[in-house]
C-alpha cells in the first residue's frame, strides 16, 4: 500500500507539471509607485512575466478608486521570464483628471491579466488653485480653428502645427505648455514649449509641432490633449478629437536592401531589393519599382502585383552593373514606386559605397535572399538564398546554420560548386519550435570550403500556432485515466482482502 501511495503521488506531481506547462502563468504587477515630477504625476508600474515558455502580452488598466473610473491603456509586452517597468502620466490613465482635488488622497489600482495592485498618493497640496492663471482663447491646428469643431480630420505622416492663443490673468514665471496625441501604441507623441513668463493683461501666442507617424493606424479617433506644466497648475487641460485618416492611394518605401551591403567594386554587379507597404485605402494591382544611380547612368526596374491595404511586399531581385570606370566614393541611389495607373508615386534616397578594387584578391560573393520571412510555430517554411560567384574560378560553397536554437534549420544542397560567373540556389527550410513566437533573427554562415566568408542575418516573424498542443492534452488525459484505473484496482484489491479476512474469520468460528 505504501508503494502504491508513493506511485500515486509521483503521477499526480507529473500531471500538475504537464498542466502547468500547458497553461502558463500570466503577467503580474509587482509594484506601483506615484511620483510628483514638476507638477506631473508619473505612475510607475513594475510588471513580471514568470512564464518560461514564451513572451507574454497583457492588457493594462488603471482605476481611480475614489472616482470610480477605469481606463484601459492597451497591451504591454513582457519578455520571457523577465520584468519590465512602464510609466504613464496620470493625465493619460484617467479621463477625470480635472475632478481630482488638491490636498486629497486617492488610490490608483493597476490591473493586468495576472493580478491587481493598489497605491495611495496625495494629489497636490492644500493651496487654493481655483483661479486660472491663463485663459486659452483659441486653438488652431494647421491654421484650422478648433472652436466649434467636434472632430478634425488629419493624415498619418502629417506634421501638426498647433497654435495656442492665451491671455494672462496674473503675473507668474516658469510656465510651460505641452501637447499630447494619445492612442499611438509605439511611443508618446508630445511637444512642449520652452519655459516662459507672463504678465497680467498680455496676450501670448505659442506654437507646438507634432509629426504623426507614417504607421499610425488610420480611420481611427485619437485625443489631442493640451495641458499646463510647472507653475501652470491652474490651467485646466483641454481635449480635442483628431480623426487620423490615410490617402486613397499610398505605397510607402520601407527599405532598400543592397547586396553586398558593405560596398561594391567597379565592374561588379549589385543586387537591389525594395521593401514596401501599402498604407493607402485601395489595393494596387501593379506597382513599378525603379532603382537608379543617376551619376553612374545605371537604372533597373521591376513590377509587383496585387498589394492589398496594410500588406508588406518585397520586389524581385534587380541586378545593377557598376561600370568599371566608376570612382571609389559614395553615390546617391533613388528608389521610385509608381502606382495608381501611373498617377501616383513615392520616392526615397539611399547611399551606395563604391570601393576601390583589391588587387589580387577574390571578389566577394553576391548573396541574395528574401528578408522578413513570415513563419509559423511548429510548421516548416522554405525560402531561397542565391549565391553568385563573380570570380574567374569555381568556388565550393555551402551554407550552415549558426546559433539558431529557437528553430530546426535544414539547407539543401549541403554543398554546391559554383562556377565562375554563375550562381547557385540554396533552399533553407525553417521549422520554429512549438513555444516560439514573435520577431526572430535567423543567422546563417556562407562558407567557401571550410572557411567562413560571410554571415547572413534573415529577419523573421514567427506566428504562434493556432492549434492546441494536443500531445500535452493527450498526455494529461491518459494520466488521469491511468490514475482512475489505478484507484479502481486499489479499491478492488482492498475489497478482496476484506472479503477473504471475513471468510477466514467465519471458518474459525465454525470449527
N, C-alpha and C positions, 0 to 999 in steps of 0.2 A: 504493500500500500504506500509506503514512504517513497519508493522509487517511482511509482505512478504519479504521486503528487508532484515530485520534482519535475517529471516529464511534462506534466500539465503546465507548471509554472514557466518552464522554458518555452513551450509552444505559445503560451499567452504573450510572453515578452516578445517573441518573434513577430506575432500577429500585430501587436501595437507598434512595433518598429516599422512594419510594412505600411500600416495605415498612416503613420506619421510621415513616411516618405511620400505618400500619395497626396496628403493634404498638408501642404507646407504652411508654416506659421506666417501670419500677415505682418505688415509694417506696424510698429507700435511707437507711441510717443514716450520718450524717456525723460524729457524735461521741458519746461516752459518758463520763459522769463520776459518781463516787460521793462524796457529801458526808455527813459526820457532823454532824447538827444536833441537839444536846442528846440524844445517845444514839439518835436515829433516823437510819437510813441511807437517804438520799434518792438515788435513781438518776435522773439527768437524761439524757434521750436527745434528740438533735437529729435530725430527720427532714427529708429533702429530696425534693420531687417535681419532677423535671425534665421531666415530661410537659406539653407546651404545649397539648395538645388539650383536656384536661379535668381536673377534680379527681380525686384518687385515694384509694381506701381500701386499707388494708393490714393484714394480721394481724401482731400484735406478740407475740413470745415471749421469755422470759428463761431462761437456763440457768446454773446454778451448776456450773462445770466439775468442781470437786473432789468435789461430792456426786452428780453425775450426774443432777440433777433439772432438769426443764424444765416451765415453766408458761406457757400461752397466756393473755394478759390481754385478748384480744379485738381488735376492729377500731379503728384510728385513721384519721382523715381528714386529708390534707394538701392545702391549696388548690392550685389550678392554678399550676404553675411557681413554687412557693414553698416555704418552710421553716416548721417549727414545732418547739417544744420541749415534750415531755411529761415528767412526773415521777411516780415511784412510790416508795412506801415499800418498803424491802427486804422487809418482812414480807408485803406484798401480792403480791410476784412470786415467792415460793418457799413451798412447803408444808413446808420442812425448816429453818425459821429456828432452831428450838431446837437443831439439830445444829451450828450454827456455833460455833466455839471462840474465846474471847478471845485476842488476840495472833496469830492465824493470818491468812495472806494467802489470799484467794480471788479467782477470776476470774469475772466475770459476763459472759455472752455474750448480746448482743441481736441478734435475727433478725427481718427483715421479708421481704417478697416479693423485695426487691431485693438485699440483701446481709446480711452478718453482721459485727459488730464486738465485740471483747472488751476489757474493762477490769479491771485488777487493783486490789484495795483491801485495806487492813488492817482487820480486824474487831476493834474494841475495843483494849484494852491487855493487858499481861501480868498485871494484878492478879487475885487469886483471887475468883471470884464463885460458888463452889459453894453457899454458904449463902444461903437465901432470906430477904429482909427482911420479907416479908409472906406470910401464908397466906390463900388465898382460901377461906373457909369455905362460902359459899353464893352462888348467883346466882339472882335471880328476875327474870322478865320479865312485866310486868303481873300481878304477885303470883303467878305460876306458877313454882314451884321447878324449876329445870332439872336437878336431881340425878336421875340415872337415866333422863332423857328423851333419846331419840336425836334426835328432830325435833319442834320446836314450831311449830304452825300459827298464823300471823298473817295479817292482811289488809292489802293495799295501801291506802295512805291512813291507816293506823292509826299512832298515836304509841306507841312502845315505851318504857315506864318500866322501866329496868334498875337493880335494887337489888343492890349488892355488899356482902357482909359479910366483913370482913377482921380478922385477928389479927396484931399486930406482934410479931416475934421480936427486934427490936433498935430502938434509937433512930436516927432519921435525919430530915433536913429535905428540903424541895423535892421532895416526892413528887407524882406526878400519875398518874391512871388515865384511859385512853381506851378507847372502844368504837367499832368499825368494823362496818358492814354492807357486805360485799364482793359485787360482782356487778352492781350497778346501773351502766349504761353512761354515763349523762349527767353524773354528779357523784359525789363522795365523800361517803358518809353517815357522819359522825363526830360524836362527842360527847366532851367532856373535862371532868374535874373541875378545880376551882381547885387551885393548889399548896397542899399541906398537910404538916404534920409529924406523926410518930407516936412513941409511947413504948412501950417494951418491956412486953408483957403486956396491953396495952389492946386492946379490940375497937372497930372502926370500921365505920360503915355509910355508903356513898357511893351517890348516885343519879345516873344518867345518863339522858338522854332523846334518842331519835332518832325522827323522823317519817318513815315510809315514803312516798315519792311516790305520787300517785294513778295515774301512768302506769307504775308498776313492773310488769314482766312477771309475770303471775300463773301459778299452778300450776308453780312452779319453786323449787328449793332455793337458799338464799343462806347465806353464812357470817357469823355474829356472832362477832367476834374481840375479846377483852379483852386489853389489854397495859398494861404499866407504862412510864412515861417518866421522863426525867431521872435521879434517883438510885435509881429502882426497877429498875435493870438486872437485879437478881437474880430478879425476878418472872417466872416462865415464863408465856407467853401462853396463853390458853385459847380454844378454838374450840367453837362450838355451831352447830347447823344449824337454820335457820328455813325453813319451807315457807310461802312467800307465796302466799296464795290471794285470791280475789275473791268478791264476793257473787253469788248466783244471778241476781238481778235488780238491775241498776245501770246507769243512764244519767247521765253527768256533763255539766254545762253547761260548755262551754269558753269561750264569749264571747257577748256581746250587741253586735251592730253596729247603731248608730242613725244614721239619715241624715235631716238633716245631723248630722255628728258634733260640730261646734263649738258647737251650741246651736240652739234653735228659738224663734221668736217666738210670743206668744199669737195664737191664731186660725190657726196653721199646722198642717199635718199632719206627723207624724213616721213614718218607715218603720223598722220594727224587724225584725231577723233574728236568730234564736238558733242558735248553732252548738253541737253536742253530740256526744258519743261514747259508744257502748255499751261499757262496761267490765265488764259482767256476763257470766255464763256462758250466758245464754239470749238468743235473738233476741226482739225486741219488735215485735209486729205492729201496734201502734197506740200512739203517744206523743202526748199532748195537750200543746201548748206554749202557755203563758199569759204575757202581759206586762201588768203592772198598775202604774199610777201612782195609788196609793190616795188621796193628798192632793188629786188633781185629779179623782177619780172616773172615771178612764179605764182601760179594760181591753179587751184583744183576745186572741183565741185562734186557733190553727190545729192541724191534725193532721198527723202524719208516720207513714208506714207502713214496716214491714219494715226494721228496723235490726238487722243481724247483729252478733254479738260482734266487737269490735275496729273496727267501722265508724264513720266520722265522717259526720255529715249536717248540713244547714242547713235551717231551717224556711222556709216560704214567707214572702213579704212580709206584714207585719201593719201596717196603717195606723192610727195613733193620732192623734186630733184633740186639739190642745191648746186648751182653752177660751180665749175672748177676754179673760176677766177674770182669767186666771192671773197671779200676781205674778211679777216677774223675780227668780228665785232658784234654788237647787239643790233638786231633788226626788229622792226615793228611788224607784227602779224595781225591782220584784220580778219575777223570772223563775221560773216553776214548771213542771217537767216531771212529768206524771202518766202512769204506765205500769203494766205487770203487772196488767192488767184493773182499773186504778184503785186497787190496793192499795199501791203504792209511789210515792213522789215524791222529786224533788230540787229544791232552790231555791238561788238566788244573788241578791245585791243589787248594783245598779249605781246610778250617779248621772246625772241629766239636768239640763242647764243650760237654763232658760227665760230668754231675754234680752229686754231692752226693745226694742220695735219702733223702727226707724229711720224718722223722718218723711220723707216724700217720696223714699224710696229703695226701689228694687225689692226684692222679696223674693227670697231665694236659691232657685235651682232645686233640686229634690229629685232626687238621683241614687241609684238603687238598682241593685245588681249582686250577683252571686254571688262571694263571696270564696273563696280557697283552691281554685283551679281545678286539676284534675289534667290534665296534658298529657303527650304522648309525643313523644320526639325524632323530628324529621323527618316528623311527621304533623300534619294540620290539625285543630284543635279549636275549636268555636264556643261562645260564651255571649252572653247578652243584657245590655245596660245600658238601664235605663228611666229617662228624664228627665221629670220632671213640672214644669209651669210654673204656680206658684201666683199669678202676677201677673194684672193686668187687661188686658194687651196680649199679642199674639202675639210669639214670640221666634224668630229664626233660629238654630238650634242645630246644632253639628257636634262631632265627637269626633276628635281627632288623636293618633297615637302619638308618644311622645317618648322619645328615648334608649333604645330597646329593640333594641340591636344584636344581641342573642342570638336574636332571632326575627323572622320576617316577619309583619306585622300588617296585616289588611285590615278596614275598617269600612264597614258598609252600613246605611242610606244615608249618603252623604257629607255631606248637609245636609238638615235637616228643619225646617219651620216649625211650631213647637209652639204651638198656640192657647192662649188664656187658660184656665186651669183644666183643661187636658188634658195628656196625656203622649205621648211618642214612644219607640219601642223601636229601639235600635241593635244590630245584630249584629256582634260582634267575633270575627274568625277569626284564631287564633294558630297559627303553624307554627314550632316551635323548630328551630334549625339542628341538623345531624346530630350535632355533637360536644357538644351542650349537655345537661346533666342536673343534677338537684338542685333546691334551692329558688331561685326567681327571682321578682323583682318586676316586674310589667308596669305601666308608667306611662303614663296617658292624660290628655289635657288636654281639658276641656269648654270650647267656645268659643261666645260669642254674637256672631255676625257674625265680625269679625276679632279681637275682644277675648277673651283667655283669662280665664275667670271662676272656674274651679276645676280642681284636679288630683286624679285618681283613681289610687290605687295598688292593684292587684289582686295578692294573693299566689298564687303558683302553685308546683306541684311538677312538674318535668319528669322523666318516667321514661325511662331510656336505652332506645333501640331495641334489641329483642332480635335484630333481623336483622343479618346480616353486611353490611358495606358492599361489596356486590357490584361496584360501579363500580370501587373501588380494586383489588379482587381481579382483575376482568376486565382492567384496565389492566396489572397486573403479569403476568398470563398472556400477554397479547398482546405485551408487551415481550419476554418470554422466547422466545416463538415467533419474533418478528422477529429476535432475536439468533441463534437456531438457523439460520434461513433464511439470514441474512447470512453466518454462518460457512460454511454449505454452499456458498454462491456463491463465497466467497473461495477455498475449497479447490478448487472446480471450475475456477475461472479459473486458479489456480496450476497445476493439473494439466494443463490445456490448453496453457499456456505451456511447460511442461516437455516435453510430447509434441512440440510444434512445434519446440522447440530441438533435440531429439534427431533429428527428421526432417531438419532443415536440415543438421545435422552429418553425417548418413549420406549425404546427397546430395552434399555437397562431397567426401567421400572417394571416392565412386563416380566422379565426373568427374576 
